[in-house]
Amino acid sequence: MRQLIGMAVIATAGLSGAALATPAAFVEVTVTGLSTDKGVLACTLHDNAQGFPAAPGVAHVRIAPQGRQGVCRFDGLPPGRYAVAVLHDENANGRLDTNALGIPQERWGISVGKAPRWRAPRFDEAAFDLGTTPLRMGIDLNP
């Protein structure tokens, strides 16, 4: 009997481990409000505050805009807390261009709400929770 109880515990532990495995989801971001189709639309997915919004993040997508918009998709994501930063890099130089006062000259945005005008956004201002189901969101770059 003692041997059977031990086996049952092992089998139950195996089942609970399988039940805890969570399927991967995706985040799809439709970016609108681009002023032109020139350049590149760069979308970066972050899973923590370190380096947000400028650092490479956990995933990066660069696409050519069409019709003054674009769709960035991040696949195979485990559940967690994420934030997206987007930049319409009109001259495709790989960075956010600013004027002499440091004011951005290219359009950019974040996943939740409007981006602050006079400073870089914080991760917690842009963060959202992703479960096991796909998430679709929109970011409007209109000023």
Order of alpha helices (4+ residues) and beta strands (2+ residues): alpha-beta-beta-beta-beta-beta-beta-alpha-beta-beta
